[in-house]
Amino acid sequence: MVDWRRRVERGWYEGSGWLTPLRPLGWLVGRVAGRRLRRFRRRAERPPVPVLVVGNVAVGGTGKTPLVIALARRARERGLNPVVISRGYGGRADTYPRVVALHDDPREVGDEPLLIARRAAVPVVLAPQRDRALRRAVTEFQPDLVISDDGLQHYALPRSSEVVVIDARRGLGNQRCLPAGPLREPASRLSQVDFLVANGGAWPGATTMHLVPGDLVRLRDGETLDAAAFRERYGAVHGVAGIGNPERFFRTLALLGLAVTPHAFADHHGFTAADLDFADGRPVIMTEKDAVKCRDFDDPRLWMLPVHANLPPATLDAMIDRALQSQPQ
């Protein structure tokens, strides 16, 4: 069976003539996006508290979630009271807005919000309309800072500052808007945000961020091994990733010296035990985001590899301060 999603992505980033007929639609999407942005700028509504939006202009994974976690943790270190808001993509909660609890089912609240709540140890409020999540966050938690996980194009959400994350390796592809290319908005949008962050390499005008792998953790019992100890025990593994850019995760495993058989799934895939039932008995390493959906599987082969965003504290402080200073006293 043809994986059309992967084929389209390859066309966006590697070039494909069959996308040419879609260019007029891409041009139209870009025009509409530009009109929405201009209307938002004219309205210039100020949020009730400082709101820092972390988003991207290209579809797929760029590394936003690790940056959101790093910002939330840095804000806590500074004595602030941060709250994260999110759409809760992939979840199906009965009612919104909803506050994420650490024991929640990721099928209800989504994998990324649950990961953020656990890793950052801050309240996470969900609503498809992020302005509703903002109101709930302000009413219930009285935050000093609200960080929006994605939401760059959700112009019902007022904001104090914006950070855009770019995958430095993949870039902006053919720089066309959907469906002719991977962009949600024209590339010119990058010149209008407060900070650019390039994940995994250099980009003009951007701060470089690297996702640094931690120790491997077994899901069943929490056993922890560093990469060297894991290689000595195992060596060959299955790599599993249901994220926007799974190849980046597989490259990370290979850089750790592991012989990887890759298995890419759709972003936010709802894993079952059968998805991971590979016949050879080798260990299975997955992303931390995928692991939140697989913790209940009673399988000693399952491990996760957490990563954290490596950015200077001064850079995180500058992003936080821009939001705080944009708020009128």
VOGU-3710 file (C-alpha; in Angstrom, 3 decimals, decimal comma):
1> mvdwrrrver> 0,000/0,000/0,000  1,274/3,473/-0,914  1,929/5,717/2,102  0,496/8,902/0,604  1,405/11,030/3,595  5,082/10,115/3,278  4,972/10,529/-0,484  3,538/14,028/-0,182  6,147/14,978/2,414  8,942/13,750/0,150
11> gwyegsgwlt> 7,493/15,873/-2,637  7,449/18,957/-0,424  11,037/18,548/0,747  12,733/16,770/-2,149  10,762/18,083/-5,114  8,072/16,490/-7,248  6,459/17,560/-10,498  3,090/16,072/-9,605  2,640/18,806/-6,967  2,704/21,537/-9,648
21> plrplgwlvg> -1,095/21,588/-10,216  -1,537/22,364/-6,495  0,395/25,629/-6,664  -2,696/27,831/-7,182  -4,216/26,349/-4,015  -0,984/27,003/-2,150  -0,994/30,609/-3,361  -4,595/30,996/-2,168  -3,765/29,547/1,262  -0,894/31,992/1,551
31> rvagrrlrrf> -3,078/34,952/0,624  -5,757/33,975/3,135  -3,140/33,455/5,857  -1,660/36,879/5,156  -5,087/38,508/5,324  -5,842/36,838/8,645  -2,525/38,002/10,072  -3,108/41,612/8,985  -6,561/41,571/10,539  -5,102/40,195/13,763
41> rrraerppvp> -2,420/42,914/13,826  -5,004/45,658/13,358  -7,090/44,358/16,238  -4,026/44,318/18,530  -5,863/42,789/21,496  -3,694/42,452/24,578  -3,860/39,258/26,647  -4,863/39,418/30,320  -1,446/38,005/31,306  1,815/37,598/29,338
51> vlvvgnvavg> 1,333/34,932/26,639  4,311/33,374/24,866  3,364/31,381/21,761  5,738/28,624/20,607  4,808/27,498/17,105  6,011/26,770/13,612  5,141/27,642/10,042  5,673/24,152/8,614  3,553/21,095/9,315  5,179/18,184/11,068
61> gtgktplvia> 7,493/17,932/14,034  10,078/20,649/14,572  10,861/20,272/18,292  8,316/22,642/19,803  7,370/20,433/22,747  10,897/20,100/24,213  11,266/23,876/23,940  7,925/24,437/25,704  9,083/22,137/28,516  12,403/23,963/28,786
71> larrarergl> 10,679/27,365/28,927  8,181/26,220/31,560  10,902/24,738/33,731  13,078/27,834/33,386  10,123/30,043/34,344  9,605/27,924/37,475  13,312/28,199/38,326  12,910/31,975/38,234  10,067/31,829/40,734  7,308/32,488/38,198
81> npvvisrgyg> 3,996/30,668/38,050  3,747/29,419/34,436  0,836/27,579/32,829  0,896/25,821/29,448  -2,124/25,851/27,147  -2,629/23,491/24,234  -5,195/22,374/21,721  -4,788/18,826/22,972  -4,369/17,387/19,497  -5,043/13,658/19,342
91> gradtyprvv> -7,165/13,673/22,497  -10,925/13,293/22,754  -11,988/14,787/26,065  -15,689/14,966/26,923  -15,568/18,638/27,867  -13,272/21,612/27,320  -11,444/23,483/28,697  -9,796/20,651/30,606  -6,894/20,644/33,043  -4,505/17,727/32,496
101> alhddprevg> -3,949/15,391/35,453  -0,798/13,280/35,640  -2,803/10,041/35,597  -4,960/11,020/32,610  -5,459/8,743/29,624  -3,487/10,148/26,650  -6,375/9,097/24,408  -8,423/11,763/26,178  -5,931/14,578/26,683  -3,362/13,902/23,940
111> deplliarra> 0,212/12,654/24,198  2,064/15,978/24,107  -0,001/17,735/26,819  0,433/14,751/29,139  4,174/14,693/28,476  4,434/18,425/29,209  2,462/18,113/32,443  4,720/15,303/33,660  8,059/16,709/32,537  7,549/20,398/33,261
121> avpvvlapqr> 5,456/19,945/36,430  3,200/22,878/35,556  -0,565/23,071/34,948  -1,591/22,296/31,367  -4,995/23,492/30,158  -6,572/22,136/26,973  -9,137/23,542/24,565  -9,370/23,440/20,759  -10,106/27,183/21,021  -6,952/28,275/22,818
131> dralrravte> -8,488/31,557/23,934  -10,872/29,478/26,058  -7,908/27,608/27,520  -6,282/30,961/28,297  -9,354/32,190/30,172  -9,516/28,970/32,218  -5,794/29,201/32,993  -6,089/32,802/34,193  -9,186/32,124/36,297  -7,970/28,930/37,943
141> fqpdlvisdd> -4,213/29,391/38,310  -3,489/33,172/38,234  -0,288/32,622/36,202  2,569/35,066/35,706  3,161/33,589/32,250  1,140/31,445/29,842  3,030/29,408/27,251  1,022/28,221/24,262  2,187/24,927/22,782  1,593/25,676/19,096
151> glqhyalprs> -1,167/28,128/18,227  0,896/30,493/16,075  -1,900/30,583/13,491  -4,735/30,593/16,061  -5,420/34,314/15,868  -8,284/34,245/18,326  -5,511/33,868/20,914  -3,962/37,204/21,949  -0,243/37,014/22,584  2,653/39,026/23,948
161> sevvvidarr> 5,442/37,414/21,925  6,071/34,609/19,458  8,781/31,984/19,013  8,996/29,886/15,850  10,892/26,592/15,748  12,384/25,383/12,459  13,824/21,972/11,692  17,221/23,073/10,405  17,775/19,856/8,461  14,469/19,884/6,572
171> glgnqrclpa> 14,056/23,652/6,428  10,949/25,006/4,707  10,932/22,519/1,829  9,787/24,096/-1,422  8,582/27,165/0,567  5,042/26,815/-0,768  1,884/26,801/1,318  -0,392/23,816/1,762  -1,216/21,680/-0,124  1,535/22,492/-2,636
181> gplrepasrl> 4,131/22,662/0,132  4,548/22,191/3,868  3,894/25,776/5,014  0,856/26,909/6,998  1,784/30,535/6,272  4,158/32,183/3,801  7,865/32,066/4,671  7,780/35,841/5,141  6,033/35,190/8,477  9,433/34,327/9,952
191> sqvdflvang> 10,502/37,971/9,761  7,560/39,019/11,933  8,117/36,879/15,030  10,188/37,715/18,094  12,532/34,709/18,107  13,595/32,029/15,642  14,955/28,722/16,918  16,624/26,244/14,572  16,494/22,679/15,824  19,600/20,709/14,941
201> gawpgattmh> 21,677/23,248/13,037  22,191/26,788/11,842  19,561/29,011/10,214  19,889/32,700/9,299  18,778/34,860/12,219  17,971/31,873/14,427  19,303/30,535/17,704  20,508/26,948/17,377  18,870/24,347/19,602  19,919/20,728/19,948
211> lvpgdlvrlr> 17,795/17,912/21,346  20,113/16,061/23,696  19,259/12,428/24,498  19,166/11,294/28,096  19,502/7,800/29,515  17,273/5,021/28,235  14,426/4,015/30,548  12,555/0,705/30,539  8,801/1,294/30,620  7,924/-1,710/32,787
221> dgetldaaaf> 10,124/-1,025/35,809  11,961/2,255/35,244  15,387/0,632/34,899  17,798/3,230/33,504  20,855/2,634/31,315  23,153/5,084/29,636  23,857/4,567/25,948  27,147/2,715/26,503  25,620/0,250/28,965  22,647/-0,275/26,678
231> rerygavhgv> 24,913/-1,021/23,699  26,858/-3,562/25,723  23,684/-5,377/26,727  21,781/-5,211/23,433  23,221/-3,427/20,378  20,549/-4,149/17,771  17,125/-2,619/18,416  13,810/-1,680/16,885  13,207/2,065/16,742  9,589/3,218/16,944
241> agignperff> 8,411/6,784/16,388  4,920/8,196/15,953  6,037/11,811/15,646  6,050/14,452/12,940  9,616/13,720/11,825  10,473/10,122/12,815  13,704/10,060/10,815  15,246/12,509/13,277  14,648/10,033/16,112  16,121/7,147/14,145
251> rtlallglav> 19,233/9,230/13,411  19,604/9,902/17,130  19,514/6,179/17,903  22,124/5,529/15,223  24,366/8,273/16,641  24,214/6,451/19,985  25,864/3,496/18,244  22,771/1,293/18,000  21,889/-0,864/14,986  18,345/0,332/14,329
261> tphafadhhg> 15,468/-1,232/12,442  13,159/1,785/12,010  9,372/1,709/12,276  7,680/5,021/11,463  4,060/5,603/12,465  1,775/8,566/11,887  2,131/11,511/14,263  0,087/10,949/17,459  -0,494/7,294/16,507  -2,577/5,407/19,071
271> ftaadldfad> -0,321/2,446/19,759  -1,526/-1,042/20,585  0,602/-3,884/21,915  0,290/-5,577/18,529  2,051/-2,622/16,840  5,177/-3,449/18,840  5,021/-7,242/18,632  8,161/-7,808/16,559  9,051/-11,468/16,264  12,790/-11,374/16,979
281> grpvimtekd> 12,607/-10,352/20,643  14,969/-7,392/20,272  14,364/-4,371/22,502  12,084/-1,612/21,231  13,084/2,016/21,785  10,493/4,742/21,361  10,205/8,466/21,923  9,060/9,779/25,279  5,963/11,174/23,591  5,039/7,704/22,318
291> avkcrdfddp> 5,888/6,116/25,658  3,070/7,932/27,470  0,667/5,794/25,402  2,506/2,514/25,987  3,268/2,504/29,715  0,507/0,025/30,481  1,875/-2,591/28,074  3,374/-5,381/30,172  6,384/-5,892/27,935  9,996/-5,877/29,203
301> rlwmlpvhan> 11,309/-5,130/25,683  9,941/-1,565/25,665  12,290/1,342/26,377  12,062/5,072/25,856  14,703/7,654/25,025  13,910/11,068/26,516  15,437/14,199/25,016  15,753/17,718/26,329  16,191/21,031/24,548  19,741/22,333/24,899
311> lppatldami> 19,602/26,131/24,886  21,533/28,621/27,016  19,526/29,773/30,056  20,097/33,346/28,863  18,225/32,552/25,638  15,295/31,063/27,526  15,333/34,110/29,811  15,246/36,453/26,822  12,155/34,681/25,447  10,402/34,815/28,811
321> dralqsqpq> 11,392/38,441/29,407  10,122/39,543/26,001  6,669/38,229/26,924  6,775/39,771/30,394  7,984/43,141/29,155  5,386/43,322/26,391  2,624/43,271/28,998  1,459/46,740/30,114  1,732/47,412/33,835
//
